Amino acid sequence: MTIGERIKKEREQCGWSQEALALAAGVSQRSIGHYELGQRDPQSVILGKIMGAMGFQMLFVKEGVESE
């Protein structure tokens, strides 16, 4: 599973739209779409903003490892 696929999975589990995530993370909806489709990888700073907005784990998003 790619970083984008994991972002999408977490976003959907939270019940958020791409627009809501983009607004909360301070990025464009278009960027979220690009990340989820694997067209671009988010820079570390942006990834941190996305994760902070949704409160999910760095290891899951970057490597697919879920914490207990």
Backbone hydrogen bonds in HBPLUS format (Angstrom, degrees):
<---DONOR---> <-ACCEPTOR-->    atom                        ^
c    i                          cat <-CA-CA->   ^        H-A-AA   ^      H-
h    n   atom  resd res      DA  || num        DHA   H-A  angle D-A-AA Bond
n    s   type  num  typ     dist DA aas  dist angle  dist       angle   num
A0006-ARG N   A0002-THR O   2.99 MM   4  6.29 153.2  2.06 149.3 156.6     1
A0007-ILE N   A0003-ILE O   2.86 MM   4  6.17 154.2  1.92 152.7 160.4     2
A0008-LYS N   A0004-GLY O   2.96 MM   4  6.17 164.8  1.98 148.8 152.7     3
A0009-LYS N   A0005-GLU O   2.92 MM   4  6.09 158.5  1.96 143.5 149.7     4
A0010-GLU N   A0006-ARG O   3.00 MM   4  6.16 169.3  2.01 150.7 153.0     5
A0011-ARG N   A0007-ILE O   2.86 MM   4  6.03 162.5  1.89 153.2 158.9     6
A0012-GLU N   A0008-LYS O   2.88 MM   4  6.04 167.1  1.89 156.2 159.0     7
A0013-GLN N   A0009-LYS O   2.96 MM   4  6.14 153.7  2.03 146.7 154.4     8
A0014-CYS N   A0010-GLU O   3.01 MM   4  6.23 140.0  2.18 144.2 154.3     9
A0014-CYS N   A0011-ARG O   3.20 MM   3  5.20 128.3  2.48  94.1 107.4    10
A0016-TRP N   A0011-ARG O   3.07 MM   5  5.44 164.3  2.10 157.5 153.0    11
A0015-GLY N   A0012-GLU O   2.97 MM   3  4.87 147.5  2.07  96.8 107.2    12
A0021-LEU N   A0017-SER O   3.10 MM   4  6.36 165.4  2.12 152.0 155.3    13
A0022-ALA N   A0018-GLN O   2.86 MM   4  6.01 163.3  1.89 151.5 156.8    14
A0023-LEU N   A0019-GLU O   2.97 MM   4  6.15 161.1  2.01 149.3 153.8    15
A0024-ALA N   A0020-ALA O   3.00 MM   4  6.19 164.4  2.03 149.2 153.5    16
A0025-ALA N   A0021-LEU O   2.86 MM   4  5.97 150.7  1.94 152.2 160.2    17
A0026-GLY N   A0022-ALA O   2.86 MM   4  5.79 121.0  2.21 140.0 153.6    18
A0027-VAL N   A0022-ALA O   2.99 MM   5  4.93 155.7  2.05 141.3 145.1    19
A0031-SER N   A0028-SER O   3.11 MM   3  5.19 121.0  2.47  94.9 108.7    20
A0032-ILE N   A0028-SER O   3.19 MM   4  6.64 158.5  2.24 148.9 153.6    21
A0033-GLY N   A0029-GLN O   2.99 MM   4  6.30 161.4  2.03 152.5 157.5    22
A0034-HIS N   A0030-ARG O   2.94 MM   4  6.25 154.9  2.00 147.9 154.7    23
A0035-TYR N   A0031-SER O   2.89 MM   4  6.19 159.7  1.93 156.0 161.3    24
A0036-GLU N   A0032-ILE O   2.93 MM   4  6.17 168.4  1.94 156.9 159.7    25
A0037-LEU N   A0033-GLY O   2.97 MM   4  6.11 148.9  2.07 147.1 155.2    26
A0039-GLN N   A0034-HIS O   2.89 MM   5  4.98 140.1  2.05 155.2 155.8    27
A0038-GLY N   A0035-TYR O   3.09 MM   3  5.16 153.9  2.16 103.0 111.1    28
A0047-LEU N   A0043-GLN O   2.83 MM   4  6.07 163.6  1.86 162.3 168.0    29
A0048-GLY N   A0044-SER O   2.92 MM   4  6.09 153.2  1.99 145.5 152.5    30
A0049-LYS N   A0045-VAL O   3.08 MM   4  6.41 146.7  2.20 140.7 149.5    31
A0049-LYS N   A0046-ILE O   3.07 MM   3  5.00 116.3  2.49  92.8 108.3    32
A0050-ILE N   A0046-ILE O   2.92 MM   4  6.24 158.9  1.96 154.7 160.2    33
A0051-MET N   A0047-LEU O   2.91 MM   4  6.11 167.2  1.93 152.6 156.2    34
A0052-GLY N   A0048-GLY O   2.84 MM   4  5.92 157.4  1.89 143.4 150.5    35
A0053-ALA N   A0049-LYS O   2.94 MM   4  6.04 153.9  2.00 144.1 150.7    36
A0054-MET N   A0050-ILE O   3.22 MM   4  6.46 148.6  2.32 144.9 152.3    37
A0055-GLY N   A0051-MET O   2.56 MM   4  5.44 129.3  1.80 147.0 162.3    38
A0056-PHE N   A0051-MET O   3.30 MM   5  5.36 142.1  2.46 130.4 137.8    39
A0061-VAL N   A0057-GLN O   3.22 MM   4  6.53 167.6  2.24 154.3 157.0    40
A0062-LYS N   A0058-MET O   2.90 MM   4  5.98 174.3  1.90 163.0 164.9    41
A0063-GLU N   A0059-LEU O   2.84 MM   4  5.37 152.1  1.91 133.6 142.9    42
A0065-VAL N   A0059-LEU O   3.25 MM   6  5.33 159.9  2.30 117.0 112.6    43
A0064-GLY N   A0060-PHE O   2.81 MM   4  4.08 136.2  2.00 110.2 119.3    44
